[in-house]
Amino acid sequence: MYNHGMKTISLQSGSKGNCIYVEAGGARLLFDAGISGKQAQLRLAAQGRDITKVDALLVSHDHSDHSCCLGIYQRKFGLSAHATAKTLQAAMQRCPLDEVPSVNHFEAGDTLHFGRVSVETIPTPHDGADGVAFVVDDGRRRLGILTDLGHVFNGLDAVIASLDAVFIESNYDRKMLVEGPYPEFLKARIQGPGGHISNTEAAELLLRAGGKRLKTACLAHLSGDNNSPDVAIRTHKKILGDRFALRVATRYEATGVLEV
């Protein structure tokens, strides 16, 4: 069932919940626990994957759309969980995580190892307690999981340049946000240094930093109110042309299996 090569499935992406599955080098990994255990199990099963066979669950930051089902994934499926101590502490204050059996702590910036696969953790300025982005490396391919970035921070270009494929935050269309119904404080937070990056910012980052290795970009964490898949793809194509294969990780369902 688990063929050679790196494969990934976005089970859901956006403010309603986030969870990404990656298999590489014999390891099966889940990134974030923001959707129900039942939905994660069903969506993986629909692609021929068994959630109880996952080797590790890694949590990027404490916001509930990434962390709220951590305890369920552990108790129901017996998954080994990994998060920074600050992330776990903050998540436990946001969500009812009092029955988390045990969590393996790492420091933001550490590289974690799961068999032949390494996962680099990259500190982000997003307004979580201790947020990270991830790069999965099996020795042949590198996949970036780069959402909830805060802003386009120093070092991000070099990360992008090293990748074969990327989930890249493309959260909002600036015109839709500015003219939309959100209160001013929320608009300021989203556009601020601890918020999210826009379609244009994501596309310009890919244009500037995407090297010869990068073949696929999957646009992720799209806003339901200030963006749409069509608007995001149109903005990226306007800036990038046909430079990369573009996909969208939707807010409501899983993608198919994506080959890295």
Backbone as JSON, one array per atom type, in Angstrom:
{
  "sequence": "MYNHGMKTISLQSGSKGNCIYVEAGGARLLFDAGISGKQAQLRLAAQGRDITKVDALLVSHDHSDHSCCLGIYQRKFGLSAHATAKTLQAAMQRCPLDEVPSVNHFEAGDTLHFGRVSVETIPTPHDGADGVAFVVDDGRRRLGILTDLGHVFNGLDAVIASLDAVFIESNYDRKMLVEGPYPEFLKARIQGPGGHISNTEAAELLLRAGGKRLKTACLAHLSGDNNSPDVAIRTHKKILGDRFALRVATRYEATGVLEV",
  "N": [[0.84, -1.21, 0.0], [1.98, 1.24, 0.76], [3.85, 2.89, -1.23], [7.13, 3.53, -2.61], [8.68, 6.79, -2.5], [7.64, 10.19, -1.87], [4.52, 11.15, -0.55], [1.55, 13.09, -0.11], [-1.35, 14.27, 1.63], [-3.73, 16.72, 2.0], [-5.9, 16.89, 4.55], [-7.67, 18.76, 5.45], [-7.82, 22.33, 5.32], [-7.54, 25.5, 6.69], [-9.34, 28.04, 8.58], [-11.3, 26.58, 9.84], [-10.19, 24.22, 10.54], [-7.23, 22.18, 10.46], [-5.17, 19.71, 8.99], [-2.63, 17.67, 7.85], [-1.39, 14.97, 6.01], [1.53, 13.02, 5.58], [3.51, 10.72, 3.84], [6.62, 9.14, 3.74], [9.75, 7.71, 3.04], [9.17, 5.37, 4.49], [7.99, 6.32, 6.77], [5.03, 7.55, 8.38], [3.28, 10.41, 8.78], [1.42, 12.88, 10.61], [0.43, 16.22, 10.44], [-0.65, 18.59, 12.53], [-3.76, 18.82, 14.35], [-6.45, 19.66, 13.9], [-8.94, 18.93, 13.0], [-11.75, 16.75, 13.54], [-11.22, 13.58, 15.14], [-12.72, 11.53, 13.99], [-13.29, 12.52, 11.38], [-10.68, 12.79, 10.37], [-9.88, 10.11, 10.38], [-11.78, 8.94, 8.6], [-11.28, 10.37, 6.22], [-8.66, 9.74, 5.63], [-8.95, 6.96, 5.36], [-10.5, 6.85, 3.07], [-8.6, 7.27, 1.18], [-7.16, 5.0, 1.31], [-5.57, 4.78, 3.58], [-4.59, 4.09, 6.96], [-5.3, 5.52, 9.95], [-4.4, 4.66, 12.43], [-1.95, 3.62, 11.92], [-0.22, 5.68, 11.74], [2.88, 7.19, 12.45], [3.66, 9.45, 13.9], [2.35, 12.49, 15.3], [2.53, 15.86, 14.68], [2.4, 19.07, 16.02], [1.85, 22.34, 14.99], [1.29, 24.86, 16.17], [-0.5, 26.6, 18.84], [-3.11, 27.49, 18.25], [-6.6, 26.83, 18.0], [-7.6, 25.7, 15.64], [-5.59, 24.11, 14.81], [-4.81, 22.52, 16.9], [-6.84, 21.48, 18.55], [-7.87, 18.87, 18.68], [-5.94, 17.21, 19.58], [-5.73, 15.58, 21.96], [-7.72, 13.65, 21.47], [-6.76, 12.35, 19.17], [-4.58, 11.1, 20.28], [-5.7, 9.48, 22.37], [-7.7, 7.96, 21.07], [-6.48, 6.86, 18.81], [-3.91, 6.24, 19.54], [-1.65, 7.78, 18.9], [1.7, 9.02, 18.68], [2.58, 12.05, 19.97], [3.92, 15.3, 19.18], [5.14, 18.41, 20.17], [6.01, 21.82, 20.96], [6.82, 22.8, 24.33], [5.69, 25.25, 25.13], [3.72, 25.56, 23.18], [2.02, 23.37, 23.77], [1.19, 24.03, 26.4], [-0.18, 26.47, 25.96], [-2.15, 25.59, 24.18], [-3.61, 23.9, 25.81], [-4.89, 25.7, 27.39], [-6.63, 26.86, 25.62], [-8.26, 24.82, 24.64], [-10.14, 21.85, 25.59], [-7.92, 19.98, 26.66], [-7.21, 18.3, 28.72], [-6.85, 15.61, 28.98], [-4.49, 14.66, 27.75], [-2.33, 12.18, 27.07], [0.6, 11.96, 26.88], [3.2, 14.04, 25.68], [5.76, 14.47, 23.35], [8.29, 16.71, 23.66], [9.7, 19.29, 21.66], [12.12, 21.78, 20.72], [11.5, 24.88, 19.14], [12.92, 25.14, 15.99], [14.41, 22.86, 16.13], [15.48, 19.76, 14.55], [13.67, 16.93, 13.86], [13.61, 13.33, 13.94], [12.39, 10.55, 12.23], [12.75, 7.44, 11.74], [14.14, 7.11, 8.6], [13.49, 9.62, 7.86], [13.62, 13.14, 8.16], [12.37, 15.93, 9.98], [12.33, 19.25, 9.76], [11.95, 21.98, 11.93], [10.7, 25.21, 11.83], [10.9, 28.27, 13.25], [8.22, 30.61, 13.46], [6.85, 33.96, 13.01], [4.12, 34.12, 13.49], [1.16, 34.77, 15.45], [0.86, 32.82, 17.5], [1.7, 30.92, 20.48], [4.25, 29.71, 20.25], [5.01, 29.17, 17.54], [5.66, 27.01, 14.69], [6.79, 26.24, 11.37], [7.1, 23.54, 8.97], [9.52, 21.35, 7.39], [9.68, 18.49, 5.53], [11.92, 15.9, 4.94], [13.14, 13.3, 3.05], [15.57, 12.52, 2.22], [15.67, 12.46, -0.5], [13.55, 13.99, -1.5], [11.99, 17.11, -0.68], [9.5, 18.54, 1.25], [7.63, 21.36, 2.01], [5.67, 22.6, 4.7], [4.1, 25.25, 5.09], [2.39, 27.32, 6.65], [0.32, 29.75, 8.4], [2.12, 31.92, 8.87], [2.64, 34.49, 9.78], [4.27, 36.8, 8.73], [6.17, 37.46, 5.71], [9.06, 36.32, 6.5], [12.57, 36.75, 7.4], [14.77, 34.42, 5.97], [12.88, 32.75, 4.93], [12.83, 32.71, 2.14], [15.12, 31.16, 1.52], [14.36, 28.7, 2.53], [12.16, 28.05, 0.85], [13.51, 27.88, -1.6], [14.81, 25.49, -1.33], [13.04, 23.44, -1.68], [11.01, 20.75, -3.08], [8.28, 20.61, -3.27], [5.44, 22.4, -1.96], [3.2, 23.27, 0.66], [1.72, 26.26, 0.83], [0.88, 29.08, 2.64], [-1.83, 31.06, 1.63], [-3.63, 33.24, 2.33], [-5.48, 35.45, 2.13], [-7.22, 37.75, -0.05], [-6.27, 40.98, -0.62], [-7.92, 43.18, -1.33], [-10.51, 42.1, -0.98], [-10.42, 41.67, 1.77], [-9.99, 44.27, 2.87], [-12.28, 45.62, 1.97], [-14.24, 44.1, 3.08], [-16.44, 42.63, 5.65], [-15.17, 42.38, 8.12], [-14.27, 43.49, 11.44], [-12.22, 46.41, 12.15], [-10.03, 45.91, 13.84], [-9.56, 43.21, 13.49], [-9.0, 43.02, 10.77], [-6.6, 44.43, 10.83], [-5.05, 42.72, 12.42], [-4.87, 40.39, 10.8], [-3.46, 41.35, 8.56], [-1.2, 42.17, 9.81], [2.1, 41.8, 11.42], [1.96, 39.41, 12.83], [0.02, 37.9, 11.69], [-1.37, 36.66, 8.79], [-0.3, 35.67, 5.45], [-0.91, 37.14, 2.26], [-2.57, 36.33, -0.91], [-1.1, 37.63, -2.94], [1.35, 38.18, -1.66], [2.22, 35.55, -1.15], [2.45, 34.54, -3.77], [4.4, 36.26, -4.83], [6.54, 35.59, -3.2], [6.96, 32.91, -3.98], [7.64, 33.37, -6.65], [10.01, 34.81, -6.4], [11.67, 33.15, -4.85], [11.32, 30.48, -5.52], [13.07, 27.86, -6.77], [14.83, 25.79, -9.21], [14.19, 23.31, -8.27], [11.61, 23.34, -7.22], [8.45, 22.19, -7.93], [5.72, 21.96, -7.46], [3.1, 23.8, -5.99], [0.88, 23.99, -3.38], [-1.82, 25.78, -2.53], [-2.75, 27.05, 0.58], [-4.67, 27.23, 3.67], [-6.71, 29.1, 3.05], [-8.8, 31.92, 3.45], [-12.25, 31.87, 4.35], [-13.9, 34.05, 4.04], [-12.49, 36.17, 2.92], [-11.3, 35.4, 0.59], [-11.08, 33.07, -2.16], [-10.87, 29.87, -3.79], [-10.75, 30.28, -6.6], [-10.05, 33.01, -6.84], [-7.58, 33.0, -5.54], [-6.02, 31.2, -7.13], [-6.11, 32.57, -9.56], [-4.74, 34.96, -8.93], [-2.19, 33.96, -8.31], [-1.47, 32.78, -10.77], [-1.4, 35.0, -12.4], [0.87, 36.29, -11.46], [2.83, 34.28, -11.43], [2.59, 32.89, -13.81], [2.92, 29.92, -15.68], [4.77, 28.69, -14.1], [4.82, 26.92, -11.88], [3.12, 23.88, -10.96], [-0.08, 24.35, -9.75], [-2.11, 23.83, -6.93], [-5.02, 23.63, -4.79], [-5.57, 23.46, -1.36], [-8.42, 22.64, 0.24], [-10.94, 24.17, 2.38], [-12.83, 22.42, 3.26], [-12.69, 19.69, 2.67], [-10.76, 16.73, 1.84], [-7.78, 16.72, -0.18], [-6.86, 14.76, -3.06], [-4.32, 12.17, -3.24], [-1.2, 13.64, -3.3], [1.68, 13.65, -5.22], [5.06, 14.09, -4.42]],
  "CA": [[0.0, 0.0, 0.0], [2.8, 2.44, 0.9], [4.87, 2.82, -2.25], [8.27, 4.41, -2.43], [8.42, 8.16, -2.88], [6.9, 10.98, -0.88], [3.14, 11.46, -0.9], [0.91, 13.89, 0.93], [-2.79, 14.52, 1.51], [-4.31, 17.7, 2.91], [-7.22, 16.42, 4.98], [-8.45, 19.99, 5.54], [-6.93, 23.47, 5.5], [-8.25, 26.75, 6.86], [-9.66, 28.4, 9.97], [-12.21, 25.59, 10.41], [-9.43, 23.04, 10.93], [-6.07, 21.84, 9.63], [-4.52, 18.42, 9.19], [-1.95, 17.24, 6.63], [-0.75, 13.66, 6.11], [2.69, 12.83, 4.72], [4.24, 9.46, 3.97], [7.92, 9.26, 3.09], [10.83, 6.93, 3.62], [8.65, 4.4, 5.43], [7.33, 7.0, 7.89], [3.7, 8.12, 8.13], [3.23, 11.53, 9.71], [0.32, 13.83, 10.56], [0.78, 17.56, 10.89], [-1.77, 19.32, 13.13], [-4.91, 18.04, 14.79], [-7.51, 20.65, 13.98], [-10.23, 18.36, 12.6], [-12.14, 15.69, 14.46], [-10.61, 12.28, 14.9], [-13.56, 10.76, 13.06], [-13.09, 13.01, 10.02], [-9.32, 12.43, 9.95], [-9.88, 8.67, 10.12], [-12.57, 8.67, 7.4], [-10.66, 10.95, 5.03], [-7.49, 8.9, 5.32], [-9.43, 5.66, 4.89], [-10.97, 7.02, 1.69], [-7.41, 7.22, 0.33], [-6.47, 3.75, 1.56], [-4.63, 4.92, 4.68], [-5.1, 3.76, 8.28], [-4.77, 6.52, 10.88], [-3.72, 4.02, 13.56], [-0.59, 3.28, 11.48], [0.59, 6.9, 11.7], [4.0, 7.09, 13.37], [3.79, 10.63, 14.76], [1.54, 13.67, 15.07], [3.29, 17.06, 15.02], [1.51, 20.23, 16.12], [2.61, 23.53, 14.6], [1.1, 25.93, 17.15], [-1.57, 26.36, 19.79], [-4.45, 27.92, 17.83], [-7.48, 25.66, 18.09], [-7.79, 25.06, 14.33], [-4.44, 23.23, 14.59], [-4.44, 21.73, 18.08], [-7.92, 21.18, 19.5], [-8.2, 17.44, 18.77], [-4.72, 16.48, 19.93], [-6.0, 14.54, 22.94], [-8.52, 12.6, 20.84], [-5.87, 11.58, 18.28], [-3.75, 10.25, 21.13], [-6.48, 8.48, 23.11], [-8.47, 7.09, 20.19], [-5.64, 6.18, 17.81], [-2.62, 5.9, 20.1], [-0.59, 8.44, 18.15], [2.78, 9.7, 19.37], [2.41, 13.48, 19.68], [5.12, 16.14, 19.3], [4.85, 19.84, 20.19], [6.85, 22.52, 21.93], [6.18, 22.91, 25.65], [4.86, 26.45, 25.14], [2.54, 25.29, 22.36], [1.11, 22.5, 24.51], [0.63, 24.78, 27.52], [-1.16, 27.43, 25.44], [-3.27, 24.83, 23.61], [-4.42, 23.38, 26.91], [-5.71, 26.81, 27.88], [-7.62, 27.17, 24.59], [-9.11, 23.67, 24.33], [-10.18, 20.86, 26.67], [-6.88, 18.99, 26.39], [-6.72, 17.82, 30.01], [-6.55, 14.18, 28.92], [-3.4, 14.38, 26.81], [-1.51, 11.21, 27.8], [1.99, 12.42, 26.97], [3.64, 14.72, 24.46], [7.2, 14.61, 23.18], [8.58, 18.12, 23.44], [10.87, 19.74, 20.91], [12.33, 23.22, 20.71], [11.35, 25.47, 17.81], [14.23, 25.17, 15.34], [14.99, 21.51, 16.15], [15.18, 18.79, 13.51], [13.19, 15.67, 14.42], [13.91, 12.2, 13.08], [11.46, 9.43, 12.26], [13.41, 6.52, 10.82], [15.02, 7.76, 7.61], [12.9, 10.92, 7.51], [13.83, 14.23, 9.1], [11.41, 17.03, 9.93], [12.9, 20.5, 10.25], [10.95, 22.9, 12.47], [11.14, 26.57, 11.51], [10.12, 29.23, 14.05], [7.49, 31.62, 12.69], [6.36, 35.1, 13.8], [2.67, 34.08, 13.67], [0.84, 35.15, 16.82], [0.69, 31.74, 18.44], [2.65, 30.99, 21.6], [5.6, 29.25, 19.9], [4.67, 28.5, 16.29], [6.66, 26.55, 13.74], [6.46, 25.6, 10.1], [7.81, 22.27, 8.86], [10.03, 20.81, 6.14], [9.86, 17.04, 5.59], [13.02, 15.53, 4.04], [13.4, 11.86, 3.07], [16.87, 12.29, 1.59], [15.54, 12.68, -1.94], [12.56, 15.03, -1.74], [11.71, 18.01, 0.45], [8.15, 19.12, 1.23], [7.4, 22.4, 3.0], [4.32, 22.86, 5.21], [4.39, 26.63, 5.47], [1.16, 28.09, 6.85], [0.3, 30.55, 9.64], [3.5, 32.4, 8.85], [2.79, 35.83, 10.36], [4.63, 37.62, 7.57], [7.28, 36.86, 4.96], [10.16, 36.62, 7.41], [13.93, 36.45, 6.94], [15.09, 33.0, 5.91], [11.82, 32.0, 4.24], [13.25, 32.52, 0.75], [16.07, 30.05, 1.44], [13.58, 27.47, 2.73], [11.41, 27.8, -0.4], [14.45, 27.51, -2.66], [15.32, 24.13, -1.09], [11.92, 22.51, -1.69], [10.44, 20.17, -4.29], [6.84, 20.91, -3.24], [5.15, 23.21, -0.76], [1.91, 23.84, 1.06], [2.06, 27.65, 1.13], [-0.25, 29.92, 3.06], [-2.3, 32.07, 0.68], [-4.81, 33.37, 3.18], [-6.52, 36.44, 1.81], [-7.11, 38.76, -1.11], [-6.24, 42.22, 0.15], [-9.1, 44.0, -1.64], [-11.66, 41.48, -0.32], [-10.29, 41.89, 3.21], [-10.16, 45.69, 3.19], [-13.66, 46.03, 1.69], [-15.15, 43.12, 3.66], [-17.2, 42.95, 6.87], [-14.44, 42.18, 9.37], [-13.95, 44.71, 12.19], [-10.91, 46.94, 11.8], [-8.95, 45.29, 14.62], [-9.29, 41.9, 12.92], [-8.3, 43.29, 9.52], [-5.23, 44.82, 11.17], [-4.36, 41.53, 12.9], [-4.6, 39.49, 9.67], [-2.43, 41.95, 7.72], [-0.07, 42.57, 10.63], [3.28, 40.93, 11.42], [1.68, 38.12, 13.45], [-1.19, 37.35, 11.1], [-1.29, 35.73, 7.67], [0.17, 36.3, 4.22], [-1.94, 37.26, 1.23], [-2.31, 35.69, -2.2], [-0.02, 38.34, -3.65], [2.62, 37.95, -0.94], [2.62, 34.16, -1.37], [2.88, 34.38, -5.15], [5.68, 36.96, -5.01], [7.54, 34.77, -2.52], [7.26, 31.78, -4.86], [8.33, 33.9, -7.84], [11.36, 35.25, -6.03], [12.49, 32.15, -4.17], [11.15, 29.13, -6.06], [14.17, 27.52, -7.67], [14.6, 24.74, -10.2], [13.65, 22.11, -7.62], [10.19, 23.46, -6.85], [7.58, 21.82, -9.05], [4.31, 22.03, -7.1], [2.69, 24.62, -4.85], [-0.52, 23.79, -2.99], [-2.22, 26.97, -1.79], [-3.36, 26.52, 1.8], [-5.19, 28.13, 4.71], [-7.48, 30.18, 2.43], [-9.91, 32.47, 4.22], [-13.58, 31.63, 3.8], [-14.58, 35.32, 3.82], [-11.65, 37.15, 2.23], [-10.58, 34.72, -0.48], [-11.74, 31.91, -2.73], [-9.9, 29.15, -4.62], [-10.61, 30.91, -7.92], [-9.29, 34.26, -6.7], [-6.19, 32.65, -5.18], [-5.34, 30.65, -8.31], [-5.98, 33.64, -10.56], [-3.67, 35.87, -8.5], [-0.9, 33.27, -8.46], [-1.15, 32.61, -12.2], [-1.06, 36.33, -12.94], [2.23, 36.62, -11.04], [3.75, 33.18, -11.69], [2.39, 32.22, -15.08], [2.85, 28.47, -15.54], [6.05, 28.29, -13.5], [4.61, 25.78, -11.01], [1.79, 23.27, -10.88], [-0.77, 24.94, -8.61], [-3.27, 23.13, -6.39], [-5.61, 24.3, -3.63], [-6.04, 22.65, -0.24], [-9.68, 23.32, 0.54], [-11.4, 24.34, 3.77], [-13.97, 21.57, 3.57], [-12.51, 18.28, 2.38], [-9.38, 16.31, 1.57], [-7.29, 16.59, -1.54], [-6.39, 13.41, -3.35], [-2.92, 11.97, -2.91], [-0.3, 14.46, -4.09], [3.04, 13.12, -5.31], [6.1, 15.12, -4.28]],
  "C": [[0.87, 1.26, 0.0], [3.99, 2.34, -0.06], [6.02, 3.76, -1.93], [7.93, 5.81, -2.96], [7.59, 8.86, -1.83], [5.51, 11.32, -1.41], [2.52, 12.24, 0.24], [-0.57, 14.09, 0.59], [-3.14, 15.64, 2.49], [-5.71, 17.21, 3.27], [-8.19, 17.58, 5.17], [-7.48, 21.13, 5.81], [-7.74, 24.75, 5.6], [-8.64, 26.95, 8.32], [-10.65, 27.45, 10.63], [-11.49, 24.31, 10.82], [-8.36, 22.67, 9.94], [-5.51, 20.49, 10.01], [-3.93, 17.97, 7.85], [-1.24, 15.92, 6.92], [0.41, 13.59, 5.13], [3.23, 11.43, 4.95], [5.51, 9.56, 3.13], [8.91, 8.37, 3.8], [10.38, 5.92, 4.65], [7.96, 5.0, 6.63], [5.99, 7.56, 7.45], [3.46, 9.16, 9.21], [1.96, 12.35, 9.51], [0.81, 15.15, 11.11], [-0.51, 18.3, 11.24], [-3.0, 18.44, 13.32], [-6.1, 18.97, 14.98], [-8.85, 20.19, 13.46], [-10.51, 17.16, 13.5], [-11.41, 14.4, 14.12], [-11.39, 11.46, 13.9], [-13.33, 11.2, 11.62], [-11.69, 12.65, 9.51], [-9.26, 10.96, 9.57], [-10.6, 8.35, 8.81], [-11.87, 9.18, 6.14], [-9.38, 10.22, 4.65], [-7.93, 7.55, 4.76], [-9.91, 5.72, 3.44], [-9.82, 7.0, 0.69], [-6.56, 5.97, 0.62], [-5.45, 3.8, 2.67], [-5.33, 4.68, 6.01], [-4.48, 4.7, 9.3], [-4.02, 5.88, 12.05], [-2.3, 3.6, 13.21], [0.32, 4.51, 11.41], [1.65, 6.83, 12.8], [4.09, 8.27, 14.33], [2.83, 11.71, 14.31], [2.33, 14.88, 15.55], [2.35, 18.26, 14.98], [2.32, 21.5, 15.91], [2.5, 24.66, 15.61], [-0.22, 25.73, 17.88], [-2.97, 26.74, 19.33], [-5.34, 26.69, 17.61], [-7.7, 24.97, 16.75], [-6.6, 24.17, 13.94], [-4.23, 22.24, 15.73], [-5.6, 21.09, 18.84], [-8.25, 19.7, 19.64], [-6.99, 16.58, 19.11], [-4.99, 15.33, 20.88], [-6.76, 13.37, 22.34], [-7.64, 11.73, 19.95], [-5.0, 10.63, 19.11], [-4.58, 9.13, 21.75], [-7.15, 7.48, 22.17], [-7.58, 6.26, 19.28], [-4.25, 5.83, 18.32], [-1.44, 6.57, 19.43], [0.44, 9.08, 19.08], [2.75, 11.17, 18.98], [3.69, 14.26, 19.98], [4.7, 17.61, 19.21], [5.87, 20.52, 21.1], [6.09, 22.64, 23.24], [5.26, 24.12, 25.71], [3.59, 26.26, 24.32], [1.54, 24.43, 23.13], [0.43, 23.25, 25.64], [-0.45, 25.74, 27.05], [-2.37, 26.71, 24.86], [-4.18, 24.31, 24.7], [-5.29, 24.45, 27.54], [-6.82, 27.16, 26.9], [-8.68, 26.06, 24.47], [-9.14, 22.71, 25.52], [-9.2, 19.72, 26.42], [-6.37, 18.35, 27.68], [-6.41, 16.33, 30.01], [-5.53, 13.88, 27.83], [-2.43, 13.43, 27.52], [-0.05, 11.63, 27.97], [2.37, 13.02, 25.62], [5.16, 14.8, 24.47], [7.5, 16.06, 22.84], [9.81, 18.32, 22.55], [10.98, 21.25, 21.06], [12.15, 23.73, 19.29], [12.74, 25.66, 17.2], [14.9, 23.82, 15.32], [14.67, 20.77, 14.85], [14.84, 17.47, 14.18], [13.43, 14.55, 13.43], [12.92, 11.07, 13.32], [11.97, 8.41, 11.24], [14.34, 7.28, 9.9], [14.55, 9.16, 7.23], [13.23, 11.95, 8.59], [12.75, 15.29, 8.89], [12.06, 18.25, 10.57], [11.77, 21.38, 10.76], [11.5, 24.31, 12.37], [10.3, 27.55, 12.32], [9.47, 30.28, 13.15], [7.07, 32.78, 13.6], [4.83, 35.17, 13.91], [2.33, 34.23, 15.15], [0.33, 34.0, 17.7], [1.76, 31.84, 19.52], [4.08, 30.67, 21.18], [5.53, 28.51, 18.57], [5.86, 28.08, 15.46], [6.0, 26.17, 12.42], [7.34, 24.37, 9.99], [8.38, 22.06, 7.45], [10.3, 19.32, 6.36], [10.88, 16.64, 4.52], [13.27, 14.03, 4.16], [14.74, 11.51, 2.44], [16.85, 12.48, 0.09], [14.62, 13.86, -2.25], [12.35, 15.84, -0.47], [10.36, 18.67, 0.24], [8.04, 20.15, 2.35], [5.93, 22.46, 3.39], [4.4, 24.22, 5.89], [3.09, 27.42, 5.53], [1.25, 28.83, 8.18], [1.68, 31.18, 9.87], [3.7, 33.72, 9.57], [3.06, 36.84, 9.27], [5.76, 36.92, 6.85], [8.57, 37.24, 5.69], [11.51, 36.22, 6.82], [14.19, 34.95, 7.01], [14.06, 32.19, 5.16], [12.19, 31.75, 2.78], [14.17, 31.31, 0.61], [15.36, 28.71, 1.65], [12.86, 27.1, 1.44], [12.34, 27.28, -1.49], [14.93, 26.06, -2.52], [14.27, 23.05, -1.33], [11.61, 21.95, -3.07], [8.95, 20.46, -4.42], [6.55, 21.64, -1.94], [3.65, 23.4, -0.59], [2.24, 25.26, 1.52], [0.8, 28.42, 1.51], [-0.56, 30.98, 2.0], [-3.66, 32.5, 1.21], [-5.88, 34.29, 2.64], [-6.17, 37.25, 0.56], [-7.24, 40.12, -0.42], [-7.48, 43.09, -0.1], [-10.35, 43.43, -0.94], [-11.61, 41.72, 1.19], [-10.61, 43.33, 3.58], [-11.61, 46.12, 3.03], [-14.7, 45.14, 2.38], [-15.69, 43.52, 5.02], [-16.41, 42.83, 8.17], [-14.24, 43.5, 10.11], [-12.5, 45.12, 11.96], [-9.78, 46.26, 12.58], [-8.58, 43.93, 14.04], [-8.58, 42.04, 11.56], [-6.83, 43.62, 9.79], [-4.43, 43.61, 11.65], [-3.95, 40.63, 11.73], [-3.46, 40.03, 8.81], [-1.14, 42.27, 8.48], [1.03, 41.53, 10.67], [3.07, 39.57, 12.07], [0.5, 37.41, 12.83], [-0.93, 36.34, 10.01], [-0.73, 36.45, 6.45], [-0.89, 36.16, 3.13], [-1.59, 36.43, 0.0], [-1.11, 36.31, -2.9], [1.32, 38.11, -2.99], [3.12, 36.53, -1.18], [3.15, 33.97, -2.79], [4.22, 35.08, -5.4], [6.82, 36.22, -4.33], [7.93, 33.59, -3.4], [8.02, 32.23, -6.11], [9.79, 34.2, -7.54], [12.25, 34.08, -5.6], [12.39, 30.75, -4.77], [12.22, 28.82, -7.08], [13.8, 26.42, -8.63], [13.97, 23.5, -9.58], [12.13, 22.17, -7.49], [9.3, 23.21, -8.06], [6.1, 22.07, -8.73], [4.1, 22.93, -5.9], [1.21, 24.39, -4.61], [-0.91, 24.94, -2.08], [-3.1, 26.55, -0.61], [-3.84, 27.64, 2.71], [-5.91, 29.34, 4.1], [-8.6, 30.63, 3.36], [-11.23, 32.15, 3.54], [-14.32, 32.92, 3.45], [-13.81, 36.27, 2.92], [-10.83, 36.54, 1.11], [-11.5, 33.68, -1.08], [-10.68, 31.16, -3.54], [-9.68, 29.8, -5.97], [-9.77, 32.18, -7.85], [-7.83, 33.96, -6.41], [-5.42, 32.14, -6.39], [-5.1, 31.74, -9.35], [-4.84, 34.59, -10.21], [-2.31, 35.22, -8.7], [-0.51, 33.13, -9.93], [-0.77, 33.94, -12.84], [0.4, 36.67, -12.64], [3.23, 35.56, -11.5], [3.67, 32.61, -13.09], [2.24, 30.72, -14.85], [4.12, 27.9, -14.91], [5.92, 27.04, -12.64], [3.24, 25.17, -11.26], [1.13, 23.79, -9.61], [-1.98, 24.08, -8.22], [-3.83, 23.97, -5.25], [-6.0, 23.25, -2.6], [-7.29, 23.32, 0.31], [-10.01, 23.31, 2.03], [-12.37, 23.26, 4.21], [-13.72, 20.08, 3.39], [-11.04, 18.0, 2.08], [-9.05, 16.49, 0.08], [-7.13, 15.09, -1.83], [-4.94, 13.28, -2.9], [-2.06, 12.8, -3.86], [1.1, 13.86, -4.06], [4.03, 14.27, -5.23], [7.25, 14.78, -5.21]]
}
